[in-house]
Amino acid sequence: MLLFVLTAIATAAAASSVSTKHSPTKPKVTAPAKTRPAATQPTITAGPLPTAPGSKKAPPTAAGDWPAATSGYTNVLASIPVSAGRAVAEGRARAATAAGLPRVGVLVSSRYPSLRGGYYVVFSGVYPTATQAVPGLAVAHARGFPDAYEARVSP
């Protein structure tokens, strides 16, 4: 601050000793730039994610469940041990939804005899055949789920 004051005094003194033969140009006065407060990031533990105002894209929703009494195929994006907690699985499901993967959900593998028990399974898509499920794997791999695989789910 002291350096700024001394610099201002020295600049003013130098300006007053300049010859008046030439009219000095007026310095441009600009308003200080407006600063915005730092944006805060919301903490979301469940429910829909917010979208920008005016956005036409619907916000990703919380993870869905496997449709009741439905046998079919899906793309398993992640298998999270139940001991790690459902919140971890739902976080991966929100990431998959944000990546644009279709019909993302979380199921408890112990409720389905076709799956190995003890896991929260993050899945994408519900398909009647394995052949219909396979194309979604390339999309899942490209969008951040390189270990995704197709699996049969039956109640």
C-alpha positions as a printed NumPy array, in Angstrom:
array([[  0.   ,   0.   ,   0.   ],
       [  2.832,   2.399,   0.907],
       [  4.578,   1.57 ,  -2.367],
       [  1.385,   2.402,  -4.281],
       [  1.087,   5.805,  -2.521],
       [  4.749,   6.632,  -3.202],
       [  4.359,   5.603,  -6.842],
       [  1.264,   7.774,  -7.201],
       [  3.077,  10.793,  -5.672],
       [  6.114,  10.278,  -7.914],
       [  3.882,   9.938, -10.991],
       [  1.974,  13.114, -10.106],
       [  5.234,  15.03 ,  -9.546],
       [  6.624,  13.863, -12.882],
       [  3.436,  14.839, -14.668],
       [  3.523,  18.384, -13.22 ],
       [  7.132,  18.929, -14.407],
       [  6.286,  18.014, -18.026],
       [  6.414,  20.899, -20.509],
       [  3.046,  22.465, -21.251],
       [  3.872,  23.151, -24.904],
       [  2.018,  20.03 , -25.878],
       [ -1.299,  19.363, -24.328],
       [ -1.167,  15.999, -22.587],
       [ -3.78 ,  13.454, -23.493],
       [ -6.342,  12.697, -20.893],
       [ -5.867,   9.283, -19.351],
       [ -8.757,   6.916, -19.912],
       [-10.625,   6.127, -16.761],
       [-12.16 ,   2.711, -16.683],
       [-14.394,   1.255, -14.065],
       [-12.93 ,  -1.647, -12.146],
       [-13.969,  -5.02 , -13.463],
       [-16.897,  -6.506, -11.646],
       [-15.994,  -9.691,  -9.917],
       [-18.397, -12.486,  -9.337],
       [-18.484, -14.438,  -6.119],
       [-17.076, -17.926,  -6.371],
       [-19.728, -20.399,  -7.443],
       [-20.626, -22.988,  -4.902],
       [-21.114, -26.595,  -5.904],
       [-24.204, -28.307,  -4.515],
       [-23.82 , -31.513,  -2.608],
       [-26.278, -34.061,  -3.922],
       [-26.891, -37.264,  -2.098],
       [-30.106, -38.394,  -3.779],
       [-32.726, -37.213,  -6.191],
       [-32.444, -35.391,  -9.485],
       [-29.389, -33.369, -10.397],
       [-29.87 , -29.672, -11.211],
       [-29.582, -28.332, -14.745],
       [-28.652, -24.907, -16.04 ],
       [-31.529, -22.443, -16.319],
       [-33.134, -22.672, -19.74 ],
       [-31.635, -26.102, -20.404],
       [-33.938, -28.322, -22.443],
       [-32.306, -31.543, -21.33 ],
       [-34.061, -33.226, -18.427],
       [-31.923, -33.63 , -15.322],
       [-30.532, -37.094, -14.647],
       [-32.601, -38.836, -12.005],
       [-31.533, -40.991,  -9.11 ],
       [-30.834, -44.604,  -9.895],
       [-33.825, -46.695, -10.834],
       [-34.544, -50.27 ,  -9.853],
       [-34.781, -53.32 , -12.054],
       [-38.383, -53.673, -13.255],
       [-40.362, -56.023, -11.009],
       [-40.841, -59.607, -12.195],
       [-38.825, -58.98 , -15.365],
       [-36.242, -61.323, -16.832],
       [-33.862, -59.847, -19.332],
       [-30.364, -58.708, -20.106],
       [-28.477, -55.608, -19.106],
       [-25.038, -54.057, -19.196],
       [-23.398, -54.241, -15.795],
       [-21.381, -51.053, -15.321],
       [-20.111, -51.722, -11.801],
       [-20.509, -54.219,  -8.968],
       [-20.128, -52.569,  -5.574],
       [-19.89 , -54.79 ,  -2.465],
       [-22.892, -54.264,  -0.216],
       [-20.438, -53.468,   2.599],
       [-19.327, -50.337,   0.672],
       [-22.86 , -48.946,   0.838],
       [-25.594, -48.083,  -1.604],
       [-24.447, -44.449,  -1.759],
       [-21.293, -45.538,  -3.609],
       [-23.373, -47.47 ,  -6.14 ],
       [-25.783, -44.577,  -6.611],
       [-22.853, -42.247,  -7.188],
       [-21.662, -44.482, -10.035],
       [-25.221, -44.603, -11.355],
       [-25.421, -40.788, -11.386],
       [-22.107, -40.699, -13.276],
       [-23.505, -43.155, -15.837],
       [-26.678, -41.104, -16.232],
       [-24.625, -37.92 , -16.661],
       [-22.565, -39.757, -19.319],
       [-25.783, -40.316, -21.255],
       [-26.151, -44.06 , -20.755],
       [-29.738, -45.315, -21.084],
       [-32.009, -46.541, -18.297],
       [-29.449, -46.592, -15.496],
       [-30.271, -48.239, -12.197],
       [-29.015, -50.074,  -9.152],
       [-30.161, -53.515,  -8.08 ],
       [-29.258, -55.75 ,  -5.148],
       [-27.733, -58.885,  -6.662],
       [-28.853, -61.141,  -3.794],
       [-32.46 , -60.739,  -4.964],
       [-31.712, -62.311,  -8.359],
       [-30.623, -65.963,  -8.575],
       [-28.926, -65.331, -11.934],
       [-26.406, -62.99 , -10.252],
       [-23.745, -63.559,  -7.604],
       [-25.052, -62.24 ,  -4.276],
       [-23.566, -59.555,  -2.064],
       [-23.342, -56.644,  -4.523],
       [-25.082, -53.485,  -5.601],
       [-25.095, -53.806,  -9.377],
       [-25.074, -50.579, -11.369],
       [-26.705, -51.389, -14.706],
       [-27.671, -49.701, -17.96 ],
       [-30.577, -50.846, -20.074],
       [-33.187, -53.59 , -19.859],
       [-33.155, -55.78 , -22.965],
       [-35.122, -58.903, -23.903],
       [-32.089, -60.588, -25.518],
       [-28.323, -60.622, -25.089],
       [-27.924, -59.575, -28.716],
       [-29.862, -56.372, -28.029],
       [-27.759, -55.614, -24.941],
       [-24.344, -55.969, -26.602],
       [-24.337, -52.719, -28.671],
       [-24.675, -50.702, -25.467],
       [-21.387, -52.117, -24.227],
       [-19.328, -50.147, -26.754],
       [-21.1  , -46.984, -25.647],
       [-20.515, -47.787, -21.958],
       [-16.833, -48.517, -22.632],
       [-16.413, -45.242, -24.521],
       [-18.142, -43.218, -21.804],
       [-16.03 , -44.199, -18.843],
       [-17.073, -47.743, -17.96 ],
       [-14.348, -49.904, -19.544],
       [-15.178, -52.955, -17.422],
       [-18.867, -53.093, -18.379],
       [-20.217, -56.475, -19.432],
       [-23.547, -57.988, -20.484],
       [-25.438, -60.134, -17.961],
       [-28.751, -61.937, -17.595],
       [-31.028, -60.8  , -14.787],
       [-33.891, -63.03 , -13.736],
       [-36.045, -62.923, -10.592]])
